[in-house]
Amino acid sequence: MRSLHICEVIKTLDVGGAEVLLVERLLAAPPTGKRYTVVCLRTATQELSGRLRSAGIHVIDLTSCPRWLRLARLAHVVRRLEPDVLNIHSPLPASFLRPMSQLRSPRPTLISTVHNVRYRLPTMVLDRATGWLDTRTVAVSPQVARARTGRRSRGLSVRVHGVHLAAQRRWAARSEQTRQEWNVSPNSFLIVHVANFHPQKNHELLIEAAARVGERDSRPVFLLAGSGPLSARVTRRVDELGLNNVRLLGHVPDAARLIASSDLLVLSSSYEGLPVVIMEALAAGVPVVSTAVGGVPDLIEDHRNGLLVRPGDPVALAEAVLRATHPELHARLCEGARDSAELVDISRAADWFDKLYDEVCS
């Protein structure tokens, strides 16, 4: 019996939530003989694609192709690969590849993995118009399954993904070294935020909250890792407020180590799917203060492994951060985070997908 060939298609292979989930799952795939190829439309760094290639996974990057030609090139590449299963992680490529795949014989089995609770309206319309061609749809959290992006999808299943627990625990054990690397005083309470600078992440809300925190407690230090179109705007706001407790680091390779070395992860998003950074925090035993959006409440239980606040409220976010710095509460939240780590073990998701691919091809 020949091995199954699985083609995973994603819009980018930059360091974002959906991309990291895909890479971590493939690196944890059980050795059942399946062949994997990852195709992306573009990538700005080689961080994730390099990890895949180092593990022997074939990566096809279409960045060098003219932008206006990429979807057509994508269809050509997928047709040439002749996969048994086509798992598409981004709605726009999915809307194009679904009808194109019907022109091939034999046709690949189509699966869509949905990572977010919101798309732009034209993308949503195209996704809805072609989604009936899928055999199965996988939502990465119950909240995503209930959202418009997942609701009424064909053969819908929910599968929470995860991260490598052992890797995060190793980084946590080296937290003192990481703190020294970033010149964080041993007496500081380190708060980390890892996200690209896009409107969804609402960095300005975080900056307003950090200003309020700094007025009342000099110990918290906020390290913000990430890049994107709004980084200059956020930098100006930090300068306007004269915040000495906020540092913008830009893109940080292996930012999971920064999370593992922190006392607290904070998330200020307006909407989310199921953020990878929260999984990385729990895997390292780091509690979370976050807006209660998307799939965050599926993993963060208020006052057990983190604190949840309503989105868009800098006062509420600041108060939650200040409460989380109290030693007794912080110790309890850390214990809850450690107890939650098994929920985000990537090996469970990798085994589940391996069985799913066998099932849809049987």
Protein Blocks (a to p, Z undefined) as FASTA:
>chain_A
ZZdddddddfblcdcfklmmmmmmmmmpccehpacddddfbdfbfklmmmmmmnopacdd
fklpcfklmmmmmmmmmmmnopabdcdfbfklmmmmmmmmmmpccddddddddfbfbdcf
klmmmmmmmmmmpmbdcdfbfklmmmmklgopahiacddddddfklmmmmmmmmmmmmmm
nopafkbccddddddddfklommlmmmmmmmmmmmockbccddededjklmmmmmmmmmn
opakbccebjaehkllmmmmpmbdcdfbfbdcbdfklmmmmmnopacddddehjllmmmc
ghkloccddehilklmmmmmmmmmpmklmmmmmmmmmmmmmmmgfklmmmmmmmmmmmmm
ZZ
